[in-house]
């Protein structure tokens, strides 16, 4: 079974979950604000996704703008970025669907279709 990191008030997350439901893809929902992902999980997701860590930041979020991360991320190490992501679930891009092998960052219906 997949886990989906999401935020219940996010319209993109709601659409992604509705799409997964329509495709009968089983998942458990984990709210990023209530149950933020810890450092170890984020480190594993970044490694398994083979994506640049910057792809895990919610660049359209209010916290991202408040912290001026557009400029600050350029000088931060990956370690610092992981620590920052783990400190505030609202900084994490959503939704993220994952299991032990697969990590899909953002609402990507074509990638969801390949799940089965």
Biopython code that builds the backbone (N, CA, C, O; Angstrom):
import numpy as np
from Bio.PDB.StructureBuilder import StructureBuilder

atoms = [
    (1, "UNK", "N", (0.839, -1.185, 0.000)),
    (1, "UNK", "CA", (0.000, 0.000, 0.000)),
    (1, "UNK", "C", (0.884, 1.248, 0.000)),
    (1, "UNK", "O", (1.952, 1.288, 0.611)),
    (2, "UNK", "N", (0.396, 2.251, -0.704)),
    (2, "UNK", "CA", (1.119, 3.512, -0.805)),
    (2, "UNK", "C", (0.752, 4.420, 0.364)),
    (2, "UNK", "O", (-0.290, 4.255, 0.999)),
    (3, "UNK", "N", (1.615, 5.361, 0.625)),
    (3, "UNK", "CA", (1.327, 6.441, 1.558)),
    (3, "UNK", "C", (1.314, 7.722, 0.736)),
    (3, "UNK", "O", (2.131, 7.898, -0.168)),
    (4, "UNK", "N", (0.379, 8.615, 1.058)),
    (4, "UNK", "CA", (0.313, 9.901, 0.379)),
    (4, "UNK", "C", (0.471, 10.991, 1.434)),
    (4, "UNK", "O", (-0.372, 11.150, 2.317)),
    (5, "UNK", "N", (1.563, 11.736, 1.323)),
    (5, "UNK", "CA", (1.762, 12.906, 2.163)),
    (5, "UNK", "C", (0.985, 14.042, 1.525)),
    (5, "UNK", "O", (1.227, 14.392, 0.369)),
    (6, "UNK", "N", (0.056, 14.617, 2.266)),
    (6, "UNK", "CA", (-0.776, 15.661, 1.695)),
    (6, "UNK", "C", (-1.235, 16.623, 2.789)),
    (6, "UNK", "O", (-0.931, 16.437, 3.967)),
    (7, "UNK", "N", (-1.952, 17.626, 2.388)),
    (7, "UNK", "CA", (-2.529, 18.602, 3.305)),
    (7, "UNK", "C", (-4.012, 18.661, 2.984)),
    (7, "UNK", "O", (-4.389, 18.904, 1.838)),
    (8, "UNK", "N", (-4.852, 18.442, 3.979)),
    (8, "UNK", "CA", (-6.284, 18.277, 3.739)),
    (8, "UNK", "C", (-6.947, 19.491, 3.096)),
    (8, "UNK", "O", (-7.959, 19.338, 2.412)),
    (9, "UNK", "N", (-6.406, 20.686, 3.294)),
    (9, "UNK", "CA", (-7.013, 21.889, 2.720)),
    (9, "UNK", "C", (-6.454, 22.247, 1.345)),
    (9, "UNK", "O", (-6.861, 23.244, 0.749)),
    (10, "UNK", "N", (-5.539, 21.450, 0.850)),
    (10, "UNK", "CA", (-4.905, 21.718, -0.447)),
    (10, "UNK", "C", (-5.774, 21.148, -1.570)),
    (10, "UNK", "O", (-6.064, 19.952, -1.589)),
    (11, "UNK", "N", (-6.184, 22.001, -2.496)),
    (11, "UNK", "CA", (-7.058, 21.545, -3.589)),
    (11, "UNK", "C", (-6.333, 20.566, -4.512)),
    (11, "UNK", "O", (-6.950, 19.638, -5.034)),
    (12, "UNK", "N", (-5.042, 20.763, -4.714)),
    (12, "UNK", "CA", (-4.276, 19.834, -5.555)),
    (12, "UNK", "C", (-4.245, 18.453, -4.910)),
    (12, "UNK", "O", (-4.392, 17.443, -5.598)),
    (13, "UNK", "N", (-4.055, 18.404, -3.600)),
    (13, "UNK", "CA", (-4.058, 17.123, -2.888)),
    (13, "UNK", "C", (-5.429, 16.454, -2.995)),
    (13, "UNK", "O", (-5.525, 15.250, -3.236)),
    (14, "UNK", "N", (-6.477, 17.240, -2.815)),
    (14, "UNK", "CA", (-7.837, 16.696, -2.906)),
    (14, "UNK", "C", (-8.083, 16.085, -4.288)),
    (14, "UNK", "O", (-8.670, 15.010, -4.401)),
    (15, "UNK", "N", (-7.634, 16.772, -5.326)),
    (15, "UNK", "CA", (-7.795, 16.259, -6.694)),
    (15, "UNK", "C", (-6.975, 14.985, -6.899)),
    (15, "UNK", "O", (-7.433, 14.042, -7.544)),
    (16, "UNK", "N", (-5.766, 14.965, -6.350)),
    (16, "UNK", "CA", (-4.911, 13.778, -6.498)),
    (16, "UNK", "C", (-5.548, 12.571, -5.805)),
    (16, "UNK", "O", (-5.571, 11.477, -6.368)),
    (17, "UNK", "N", (-6.059, 12.763, -4.596)),
    (17, "UNK", "CA", (-6.693, 11.656, -3.867)),
    (17, "UNK", "C", (-7.942, 11.170, -4.590)),
    (17, "UNK", "O", (-8.205, 9.969, -4.647)),
    (18, "UNK", "N", (-8.702, 12.096, -5.136)),
    (18, "UNK", "CA", (-9.901, 11.729, -5.894)),
    (18, "UNK", "C", (-9.509, 10.899, -7.124)),
    (18, "UNK", "O", (-10.176, 9.921, -7.461)),
    (19, "UNK", "N", (-8.429, 11.298, -7.780)),
    (19, "UNK", "CA", (-7.948, 10.566, -8.950)),
    (19, "UNK", "C", (-7.496, 9.164, -8.553)),
    (19, "UNK", "O", (-7.837, 8.186, -9.219)),
    (20, "UNK", "N", (-6.734, 9.066, -7.476)),
    (20, "UNK", "CA", (-6.287, 7.748, -6.995)),
    (20, "UNK", "C", (-7.478, 6.863, -6.665)),
    (20, "UNK", "O", (-7.482, 5.673, -6.983)),
    (21, "UNK", "N", (-8.485, 7.442, -6.030)),
    (21, "UNK", "CA", (-9.708, 6.693, -5.712)),
    (21, "UNK", "C", (-10.387, 6.193, -6.978)),
    (21, "UNK", "O", (-10.850, 5.054, -7.033)),
    (22, "UNK", "N", (-10.446, 7.049, -7.998)),
    (22, "UNK", "CA", (-11.114, 6.665, -9.249)),
    (22, "UNK", "C", (-10.382, 5.518, -9.948)),
    (22, "UNK", "O", (-10.985, 4.760, -10.708)),
    (23, "UNK", "N", (-9.087, 5.399, -9.688)),
    (23, "UNK", "CA", (-8.279, 4.331, -10.284)),
    (23, "UNK", "C", (-8.153, 3.123, -9.352)),
    (23, "UNK", "O", (-7.447, 2.163, -9.660)),
    (24, "UNK", "N", (-8.842, 3.181, -8.218)),
    (24, "UNK", "CA", (-8.830, 2.091, -7.220)),
    (24, "UNK", "C", (-7.423, 1.769, -6.732)),
    (24, "UNK", "O", (-7.066, 0.607, -6.539)),
    (25, "UNK", "N", (-6.642, 2.812, -6.540)),
    (25, "UNK", "CA", (-5.288, 2.662, -6.005)),
    (25, "UNK", "C", (-5.355, 2.865, -4.499)),
    (25, "UNK", "O", (-5.770, 3.922, -4.025)),
    (26, "UNK", "N", (-4.947, 1.852, -3.756)),
    (26, "UNK", "CA", (-5.023, 1.907, -2.304)),
    (26, "UNK", "C", (-3.891, 2.741, -1.722)),
    (26, "UNK", "O", (-2.745, 2.654, -2.165)),
    (27, "UNK", "N", (-4.228, 3.547, -0.729)),
    (27, "UNK", "CA", (-3.235, 4.384, -0.077)),
    (27, "UNK", "C", (-3.695, 4.722, 1.339)),
    (27, "UNK", "O", (-4.873, 4.611, 1.680)),
    (28, "UNK", "N", (-2.744, 5.130, 2.133)),
    (28, "UNK", "CA", (-3.089, 5.709, 3.424)),
    (28, "UNK", "C", (-2.660, 7.167, 3.370)),
    (28, "UNK", "O", (-1.592, 7.495, 2.854)),
    (29, "UNK", "N", (-3.492, 8.023, 3.902)),
    (29, "UNK", "CA", (-3.249, 9.456, 3.848)),
    (29, "UNK", "C", (-2.511, 9.889, 5.111)),
    (29, "UNK", "O", (-2.844, 9.462, 6.216)),
    (30, "UNK", "N", (-1.510, 10.738, 4.932)),
    (30, "UNK", "CA", (-0.763, 11.286, 6.069)),
    (30, "UNK", "C", (-0.695, 12.799, 5.893)),
    (30, "UNK", "O", (-0.132, 13.295, 4.917)),
    (31, "UNK", "N", (-1.266, 13.519, 6.835)),
    (31, "UNK", "CA", (-1.340, 14.973, 6.758)),
    (31, "UNK", "C", (0.008, 15.606, 7.102)),
    (31, "UNK", "O", (0.565, 15.355, 8.171)),
    (32, "UNK", "N", (0.522, 16.420, 6.195)),
    (32, "UNK", "CA", (1.829, 17.052, 6.375)),
    (32, "UNK", "C", (1.869, 18.031, 7.547)),
    (32, "UNK", "O", (2.918, 18.239, 8.156)),
    (33, "UNK", "N", (0.735, 18.623, 7.853)),
    (33, "UNK", "CA", (0.707, 19.609, 8.937)),
    (33, "UNK", "C", (0.570, 18.917, 10.292)),
    (33, "UNK", "O", (1.235, 19.294, 11.257)),
    (34, "UNK", "N", (-0.294, 17.905, 10.361)),
    (34, "UNK", "CA", (-0.546, 17.202, 11.619)),
    (34, "UNK", "C", (0.543, 16.190, 11.956)),
    (34, "UNK", "O", (0.881, 15.995, 13.124)),
    (35, "UNK", "N", (1.085, 15.555, 10.935)),
    (35, "UNK", "CA", (2.062, 14.471, 11.126)),
    (35, "UNK", "C", (3.215, 14.679, 10.137)),
    (35, "UNK", "O", (3.385, 13.920, 9.183)),
    (36, "UNK", "N", (3.994, 15.723, 10.394)),
    (36, "UNK", "CA", (5.045, 16.093, 9.431)),
    (36, "UNK", "C", (6.070, 14.972, 9.284)),
    (36, "UNK", "O", (6.380, 14.263, 10.242)),
    (37, "UNK", "N", (6.592, 14.828, 8.064)),
    (37, "UNK", "CA", (7.614, 13.794, 7.830)),
    (37, "UNK", "C", (8.908, 14.166, 8.551)),
    (37, "UNK", "O", (9.305, 15.331, 8.572)),
    (38, "UNK", "N", (9.552, 13.176, 9.132)),
    (38, "UNK", "CA", (10.795, 13.446, 9.850)),
    (38, "UNK", "C", (11.986, 13.424, 8.901)),
    (38, "UNK", "O", (11.865, 13.084, 7.724)),
    (39, "UNK", "N", (13.111, 13.787, 9.434)),
    (39, "UNK", "CA", (14.353, 13.893, 8.669)),
    (39, "UNK", "C", (14.674, 12.597, 7.932)),
    (39, "UNK", "O", (14.990, 12.622, 6.743)),
    (40, "UNK", "N", (14.596, 11.462, 8.631)),
    (40, "UNK", "CA", (14.968, 10.176, 8.029)),
    (40, "UNK", "C", (14.055, 9.811, 6.863)),
    (40, "UNK", "O", (14.527, 9.334, 5.831)),
    (41, "UNK", "N", (12.744, 10.035, 7.024)),
    (41, "UNK", "CA", (11.813, 9.741, 5.932)),
    (41, "UNK", "C", (12.111, 10.639, 4.734)),
    (41, "UNK", "O", (12.163, 10.162, 3.601)),
    (42, "UNK", "N", (12.303, 11.912, 4.972)),
    (42, "UNK", "CA", (12.596, 12.831, 3.873)),
    (42, "UNK", "C", (13.894, 12.459, 3.157)),
    (42, "UNK", "O", (13.973, 12.519, 1.930)),
    (43, "UNK", "N", (14.895, 12.080, 3.919)),
    (43, "UNK", "CA", (16.168, 11.676, 3.327)),
    (43, "UNK", "C", (15.967, 10.457, 2.422)),
    (43, "UNK", "O", (16.522, 10.387, 1.326)),
    (44, "UNK", "N", (15.169, 9.501, 2.897)),
    (44, "UNK", "CA", (14.876, 8.297, 2.120)),
    (44, "UNK", "C", (14.080, 8.636, 0.849)),
    (44, "UNK", "O", (14.364, 8.106, -0.225)),
    (45, "UNK", "N", (13.090, 9.517, 0.980)),
    (45, "UNK", "CA", (12.277, 9.891, -0.177)),
    (45, "UNK", "C", (13.115, 10.589, -1.243)),
    (45, "UNK", "O", (12.978, 10.300, -2.432)),
    (46, "UNK", "N", (13.976, 11.499, -0.821)),
    (46, "UNK", "CA", (14.834, 12.204, -1.772)),
    (46, "UNK", "C", (15.745, 11.202, -2.481)),
    (46, "UNK", "O", (15.897, 11.255, -3.701)),
    (47, "UNK", "N", (16.348, 10.295, -1.723)),
    (47, "UNK", "CA", (17.256, 9.303, -2.312)),
    (47, "UNK", "C", (16.511, 8.381, -3.275)),
    (47, "UNK", "O", (16.992, 8.123, -4.379)),
    (48, "UNK", "N", (15.352, 7.886, -2.873)),
    (48, "UNK", "CA", (14.594, 6.956, -3.717)),
    (48, "UNK", "C", (14.015, 7.620, -4.963)),
    (48, "UNK", "O", (13.832, 6.968, -5.991)),
    (49, "UNK", "N", (13.731, 8.902, -4.872)),
    (49, "UNK", "CA", (13.125, 9.604, -6.009)),
    (49, "UNK", "C", (14.143, 9.924, -7.103)),
    (49, "UNK", "O", (13.789, 10.070, -8.273)),
    (50, "UNK", "N", (15.403, 10.029, -6.706)),
    (50, "UNK", "CA", (16.475, 10.441, -7.622)),
    (50, "UNK", "C", (16.259, 11.861, -8.154)),
    (50, "UNK", "O", (16.807, 12.237, -9.190)),
    (51, "UNK", "N", (15.449, 12.645, -7.428)),
    (51, "UNK", "CA", (15.207, 14.035, -7.794)),
    (51, "UNK", "C", (16.111, 14.942, -6.970)),
    (51, "UNK", "O", (16.586, 14.559, -5.900)),
    (52, "UNK", "N", (16.341, 16.133, -7.472)),
    (52, "UNK", "CA", (17.059, 17.142, -6.711)),
    (52, "UNK", "C", (16.214, 17.490, -5.473)),
    (52, "UNK", "O", (14.988, 17.570, -5.558)),
    (53, "UNK", "N", (16.857, 17.691, -4.359)),
    (53, "UNK", "CA", (16.139, 17.973, -3.113)),
    (53, "UNK", "C", (15.259, 19.223, -3.231)),
    (53, "UNK", "O", (14.241, 19.324, -2.545)),
    (54, "UNK", "N", (15.634, 20.161, -4.081)),
    (54, "UNK", "CA", (14.830, 21.376, -4.239)),
    (54, "UNK", "C", (13.426, 21.081, -4.764)),
    (54, "UNK", "O", (12.508, 21.875, -4.559)),
    (55, "UNK", "N", (13.255, 19.941, -5.442)),
    (55, "UNK", "CA", (11.935, 19.545, -5.951)),
    (55, "UNK", "C", (10.972, 19.194, -4.810)),
    (55, "UNK", "O", (9.769, 19.063, -5.037)),
    (56, "UNK", "N", (11.487, 19.042, -3.602)),
    (56, "UNK", "CA", (10.660, 18.684, -2.454)),
    (56, "UNK", "C", (10.134, 19.905, -1.703)),
    (56, "UNK", "O", (9.417, 19.764, -0.713)),
    (57, "UNK", "N", (10.485, 21.091, -2.165)),
    (57, "UNK", "CA", (9.999, 22.311, -1.520)),
    (57, "UNK", "C", (8.727, 22.804, -2.191)),
    (57, "UNK", "O", (8.613, 22.806, -3.416)),
    (58, "UNK", "N", (7.774, 23.220, -1.368)),
    (58, "UNK", "CA", (6.522, 23.794, -1.835)),
    (58, "UNK", "C", (6.795, 25.256, -2.191)),
    (58, "UNK", "O", (6.610, 26.153, -1.368)),
    (59, "UNK", "N", (7.231, 25.477, -3.412)),
    (59, "UNK", "CA", (7.670, 26.814, -3.826)),
    (59, "UNK", "C", (6.530, 27.821, -3.936)),
    (59, "UNK", "O", (6.780, 29.024, -4.013)),
    (60, "UNK", "N", (5.301, 27.359, -3.943)),
    (60, "UNK", "CA", (4.168, 28.290, -4.016)),
    (60, "UNK", "C", (3.573, 28.567, -2.636)),
    (60, "UNK", "O", (2.588, 29.294, -2.512)),
    (61, "UNK", "N", (4.171, 27.988, -1.615)),
    (61, "UNK", "CA", (3.627, 28.142, -0.272)),
    (61, "UNK", "C", (4.002, 29.447, 0.405)),
    (61, "UNK", "O", (5.026, 30.058, 0.098)),
    (62, "UNK", "N", (3.158, 29.856, 1.324)),
    (62, "UNK", "CA", (3.355, 31.088, 2.071)),
    (62, "UNK", "C", (4.644, 31.042, 2.901)),
    (62, "UNK", "O", (5.394, 32.018, 2.928)),
    (63, "UNK", "N", (4.904, 29.921, 3.574)),
    (63, "UNK", "CA", (6.113, 29.792, 4.397)),
    (63, "UNK", "C", (7.375, 29.903, 3.539)),
    (63, "UNK", "O", (8.362, 30.505, 3.963)),
    (64, "UNK", "N", (7.348, 29.335, 2.354)),
    (64, "UNK", "CA", (8.482, 29.406, 1.426)),
    (64, "UNK", "C", (8.813, 30.862, 1.135)),
    (64, "UNK", "O", (9.977, 31.262, 1.156)),
    (65, "UNK", "N", (7.778, 31.649, 0.864)),
    (65, "UNK", "CA", (7.977, 33.072, 0.563)),
    (65, "UNK", "C", (8.409, 33.850, 1.808)),
    (65, "UNK", "O", (9.302, 34.695, 1.737)),
    (66, "UNK", "N", (7.776, 33.562, 2.944)),
    (66, "UNK", "CA", (8.121, 34.262, 4.193)),
    (66, "UNK", "C", (9.593, 34.092, 4.550)),
    (66, "UNK", "O", (10.240, 35.024, 5.029)),
    (67, "UNK", "N", (10.108, 32.897, 4.313)),
    (67, "UNK", "CA", (11.498, 32.600, 4.662)),
    (67, "UNK", "C", (12.494, 32.975, 3.556)),
    (67, "UNK", "O", (13.700, 32.774, 3.706)),
    (68, "UNK", "N", (11.983, 33.517, 2.450)),
    (68, "UNK", "CA", (12.814, 33.915, 1.310)),
    (68, "UNK", "C", (13.681, 32.745, 0.825)),
    (68, "UNK", "O", (14.867, 32.908, 0.540)),
    (69, "UNK", "N", (13.063, 31.574, 0.740)),
    (69, "UNK", "CA", (13.827, 30.382, 0.378)),
    (69, "UNK", "C", (14.274, 30.380, -1.082)),
    (69, "UNK", "O", (15.227, 29.687, -1.436)),
    (70, "UNK", "N", (13.604, 31.137, -1.918)),
    (70, "UNK", "CA", (14.036, 31.225, -3.317)),
    (70, "UNK", "C", (15.509, 31.626, -3.375)),
    (70, "UNK", "O", (16.266, 31.119, -4.203)),
    (71, "UNK", "N", (15.901, 32.529, -2.501)),
    (71, "UNK", "CA", (17.290, 32.994, -2.465)),
    (71, "UNK", "C", (18.155, 32.177, -1.512)),
    (71, "UNK", "O", (19.314, 31.898, -1.817)),
    (72, "UNK", "N", (17.610, 31.794, -0.371)),
    (72, "UNK", "CA", (18.409, 31.114, 0.650)),
    (72, "UNK", "C", (18.813, 29.691, 0.260)),
    (72, "UNK", "O", (19.888, 29.228, 0.642)),
    (73, "UNK", "N", (17.960, 28.995, -0.497)),
    (73, "UNK", "CA", (18.271, 27.603, -0.853)),
    (73, "UNK", "C", (19.556, 27.493, -1.679)),
    (73, "UNK", "O", (20.246, 26.474, -1.635)),
    (74, "UNK", "N", (19.863, 28.531, -2.417)),
    (74, "UNK", "CA", (21.040, 28.517, -3.292)),
    (74, "UNK", "C", (22.339, 28.300, -2.512)),
    (74, "UNK", "O", (23.293, 27.727, -3.037)),
    (75, "UNK", "N", (22.372, 28.759, -1.258)),
    (75, "UNK", "CA", (23.605, 28.675, -0.466)),
    (75, "UNK", "C", (23.543, 27.599, 0.626)),
    (75, "UNK", "O", (24.494, 27.421, 1.386)),
    (76, "UNK", "N", (22.423, 26.890, 0.693)),
    (76, "UNK", "CA", (22.267, 25.872, 1.738)),
    (76, "UNK", "C", (22.759, 24.508, 1.256)),
    (76, "UNK", "O", (22.653, 24.186, 0.072)),
    (77, "UNK", "N", (23.289, 23.720, 2.165)),
    (77, "UNK", "CA", (23.681, 22.346, 1.841)),
    (77, "UNK", "C", (22.432, 21.458, 1.816)),
    (77, "UNK", "O", (21.383, 21.835, 2.337)),
    (78, "UNK", "N", (22.558, 20.289, 1.211)),
    (78, "UNK", "CA", (21.434, 19.342, 1.209)),
    (78, "UNK", "C", (21.046, 18.972, 2.634)),
    (78, "UNK", "O", (19.863, 18.806, 2.932)),
    (79, "UNK", "N", (22.017, 18.845, 3.500)),
    (79, "UNK", "CA", (21.755, 18.529, 4.907)),
    (79, "UNK", "C", (20.891, 19.623, 5.542)),
    (79, "UNK", "O", (19.919, 19.319, 6.233)),
    (80, "UNK", "N", (21.233, 20.872, 5.317)),
    (80, "UNK", "CA", (20.456, 21.993, 5.859)),
    (80, "UNK", "C", (19.045, 22.015, 5.275)),
    (80, "UNK", "O", (18.076, 22.316, 5.972)),
    (81, "UNK", "N", (18.946, 21.695, 3.996)),
    (81, "UNK", "CA", (17.630, 21.663, 3.346)),
    (81, "UNK", "C", (16.746, 20.571, 3.950)),
    (81, "UNK", "O", (15.563, 20.794, 4.206)),
    (82, "UNK", "N", (17.325, 19.396, 4.175)),
    (82, "UNK", "CA", (16.562, 18.305, 4.801)),
    (82, "UNK", "C", (16.098, 18.697, 6.196)),
    (82, "UNK", "O", (14.952, 18.438, 6.564)),
    (83, "UNK", "N", (16.967, 19.312, 6.967)),
    (83, "UNK", "CA", (16.607, 19.756, 8.314)),
    (83, "UNK", "C", (15.460, 20.768, 8.254)),
    (83, "UNK", "O", (14.539, 20.721, 9.070)),
    (84, "UNK", "N", (15.522, 21.665, 7.299)),
    (84, "UNK", "CA", (14.480, 22.673, 7.139)),
    (84, "UNK", "C", (13.147, 22.033, 6.749)),
    (84, "UNK", "O", (12.108, 22.366, 7.317)),
    (85, "UNK", "N", (13.177, 21.126, 5.793)),
    (85, "UNK", "CA", (11.950, 20.424, 5.393)),
    (85, "UNK", "C", (11.332, 19.669, 6.565)),
    (85, "UNK", "O", (10.114, 19.664, 6.740)),
    (86, "UNK", "N", (12.179, 19.035, 7.358)),
    (86, "UNK", "CA", (11.695, 18.255, 8.509)),
    (86, "UNK", "C", (11.132, 19.151, 9.607)),
    (86, "UNK", "O", (10.364, 18.685, 10.449)),
    (87, "UNK", "N", (11.499, 20.416, 9.611)),
    (87, "UNK", "CA", (11.056, 21.321, 10.668)),
    (87, "UNK", "C", (9.634, 21.835, 10.462)),
    (87, "UNK", "O", (8.988, 22.267, 11.417)),
    (88, "UNK", "N", (9.141, 21.794, 9.224)),
    (88, "UNK", "CA", (7.830, 22.387, 8.932)),
    (88, "UNK", "C", (7.206, 21.673, 7.733)),
    (88, "UNK", "O", (7.655, 21.835, 6.598)),
    (89, "UNK", "N", (6.168, 20.884, 7.999)),
    (89, "UNK", "CA", (5.505, 20.127, 6.944)),
    (89, "UNK", "C", (4.937, 20.990, 5.834)),
    (89, "UNK", "O", (4.759, 20.518, 4.712)),
    (90, "UNK", "N", (4.645, 22.268, 6.138)),
    (90, "UNK", "CA", (4.075, 23.143, 5.118)),
    (90, "UNK", "C", (5.109, 23.577, 4.076)),
    (90, "UNK", "O", (4.751, 24.162, 3.054)),
    (91, "UNK", "N", (6.373, 23.295, 4.329)),
    (91, "UNK", "CA", (7.408, 23.590, 3.336)),
    (91, "UNK", "C", (7.549, 22.480, 2.298)),
    (91, "UNK", "O", (8.186, 22.663, 1.261)),
    (92, "UNK", "N", (6.948, 21.328, 2.591)),
    (92, "UNK", "CA", (7.100, 20.154, 1.739)),
    (92, "UNK", "C", (6.103, 20.192, 0.581)),
    (92, "UNK", "O", (4.909, 20.415, 0.782)),
    (93, "UNK", "N", (6.604, 19.975, -0.621)),
    (93, "UNK", "CA", (5.750, 19.897, -1.819)),
    (93, "UNK", "C", (4.730, 18.795, -1.619)),
    (93, "UNK", "O", (5.024, 17.776, -0.994)),
    (94, "UNK", "N", (3.560, 18.991, -2.136)),
    (94, "UNK", "CA", (2.519, 17.997, -1.961)),
    (94, "UNK", "C", (1.683, 17.860, -3.224)),
    (94, "UNK", "O", (1.609, 18.785, -4.033)),
    (95, "UNK", "N", (1.068, 16.724, -3.383)),
    (95, "UNK", "CA", (1.212, 15.505, -2.581)),
    (95, "UNK", "C", (2.491, 14.745, -2.950)),
    (95, "UNK", "O", (3.084, 14.959, -4.007)),
    (96, "UNK", "N", (2.889, 13.864, -2.054)),
    (96, "UNK", "CA", (3.969, 12.916, -2.345)),
    (96, "UNK", "C", (3.417, 11.526, -2.105)),
    (96, "UNK", "O", (3.051, 11.183, -0.980)),
    (97, "UNK", "N", (3.356, 10.731, -3.151)),
    (97, "UNK", "CA", (2.921, 9.337, -3.050)),
    (97, "UNK", "C", (4.170, 8.476, -3.028)),
    (97, "UNK", "O", (5.073, 8.659, -3.844)),
    (98, "UNK", "N", (4.222, 7.528, -2.085)),
    (98, "UNK", "CA", (5.410, 6.682, -2.017)),
    (98, "UNK", "C", (5.123, 5.335, -1.378)),
    (98, "UNK", "O", (4.131, 5.142, -0.674)),
    (99, "UNK", "N", (6.036, 4.411, -1.654)),
    (99, "UNK", "CA", (6.140, 3.139, -0.936)),
    (99, "UNK", "C", (7.636, 2.855, -0.836)),
    (99, "UNK", "O", (8.438, 3.785, -0.922)),
    (100, "UNK", "N", (8.026, 1.613, -0.660)),
    (100, "UNK", "CA", (9.448, 1.312, -0.517)),
    (100, "UNK", "C", (10.249, 1.558, -1.791)),
    (100, "UNK", "O", (11.458, 1.783, -1.729)),
    (101, "UNK", "N", (9.585, 1.516, -2.945)),
    (101, "UNK", "CA", (10.292, 1.618, -4.224)),
    (101, "UNK", "C", (9.968, 2.867, -5.036)),
    (101, "UNK", "O", (10.798, 3.334, -5.815)),
    (102, "UNK", "N", (8.789, 3.398, -4.860)),
    (102, "UNK", "CA", (8.287, 4.466, -5.723)),
    (102, "UNK", "C", (8.117, 5.760, -4.936)),
    (102, "UNK", "O", (7.652, 5.749, -3.796)),
    (103, "UNK", "N", (8.498, 6.876, -5.558)),
    (103, "UNK", "CA", (8.257, 8.200, -4.992)),
    (103, "UNK", "C", (7.775, 9.096, -6.131)),
    (103, "UNK", "O", (8.489, 9.299, -7.113)),
    (104, "UNK", "N", (6.557, 9.630, -5.993)),
    (104, "UNK", "CA", (6.003, 10.545, -6.987)),
    (104, "UNK", "C", (5.723, 11.866, -6.281)),
    (104, "UNK", "O", (4.875, 11.937, -5.391)),
    (105, "UNK", "N", (6.439, 12.906, -6.682)),
    (105, "UNK", "CA", (6.314, 14.218, -6.055)),
    (105, "UNK", "C", (5.418, 15.096, -6.912)),
    (105, "UNK", "O", (5.703, 15.325, -8.087)),
    (106, "UNK", "N", (4.326, 15.592, -6.317)),
    (106, "UNK", "CA", (3.367, 16.409, -7.043)),
    (106, "UNK", "C", (2.254, 15.545, -7.609)),
    (106, "UNK", "O", (2.329, 14.317, -7.582)),
    (107, "UNK", "N", (1.220, 16.199, -8.122)),
    (107, "UNK", "CA", (0.082, 15.480, -8.713)),
    (107, "UNK", "C", (0.449, 15.139, -10.149)),
    (107, "UNK", "O", (0.503, 16.008, -11.019)),
    (108, "UNK", "N", (0.699, 13.848, -10.378)),
    (108, "UNK", "CA", (1.139, 13.393, -11.699)),
    (108, "UNK", "C", (0.274, 12.197, -12.119)),
    (108, "UNK", "O", (0.595, 11.046, -11.824)),
    (109, "UNK", "N", (-0.822, 12.497, -12.808)),
    (109, "UNK", "CA", (-1.779, 11.454, -13.165)),
    (109, "UNK", "C", (-1.164, 10.376, -14.046)),
    (109, "UNK", "O", (-1.481, 9.199, -13.879)),
    (110, "UNK", "N", (-0.300, 10.743, -14.971)),
    (110, "UNK", "CA", (0.333, 9.743, -15.846)),
    (110, "UNK", "C", (1.155, 8.760, -15.017)),
    (110, "UNK", "O", (1.143, 7.559, -15.289)),
    (111, "UNK", "N", (1.870, 9.260, -14.010)),
    (111, "UNK", "CA", (2.656, 8.383, -13.136)),
    (111, "UNK", "C", (1.729, 7.525, -12.279)),
    (111, "UNK", "O", (2.025, 6.357, -12.028)),
    (112, "UNK", "N", (0.614, 8.091, -11.831)),
    (112, "UNK", "CA", (-0.356, 7.308, -11.044)),
    (112, "UNK", "C", (-0.924, 6.169, -11.899)),
    (112, "UNK", "O", (-1.133, 5.061, -11.405)),
    (113, "UNK", "N", (-1.171, 6.450, -13.187)),
    (113, "UNK", "CA", (-1.737, 5.425, -14.076)),
    (113, "UNK", "C", (-0.812, 4.208, -14.191)),
    (113, "UNK", "O", (-1.279, 3.083, -14.373)),
    (114, "UNK", "N", (0.481, 4.435, -14.087)),
    (114, "UNK", "CA", (1.437, 3.334, -14.192)),
    (114, "UNK", "C", (1.456, 2.449, -12.942)),
    (114, "UNK", "O", (2.034, 1.362, -12.958)),
    (115, "UNK", "N", (0.828, 2.914, -11.870)),
    (115, "UNK", "CA", (0.824, 2.137, -10.625)),
    (115, "UNK", "C", (-0.086, 0.922, -10.702)),
    (115, "UNK", "O", (0.114, -0.061, -9.989)),
    (116, "UNK", "N", (-1.070, 0.995, -11.555)),
    (116, "UNK", "CA", (-1.872, -0.196, -11.684)),
    (116, "UNK", "C", (-3.321, 0.042, -11.684)),
    (116, "UNK", "O", (-4.102, -0.904, -11.789)),
]
sb = StructureBuilder()
sb.init_structure("model")
sb.init_model(0)
sb.init_chain("A")
sb.init_seg("    ")
for serial, (resi, resn, name, xyz) in enumerate(atoms, 1):
    if name == "N":
        sb.init_residue(resn, " ", resi, " ")
    sb.init_atom(name, np.array(xyz, "f"), 0.0, 1.0, " ", f" {name:<3s}", serial, name[0])
structure = sb.get_structure()
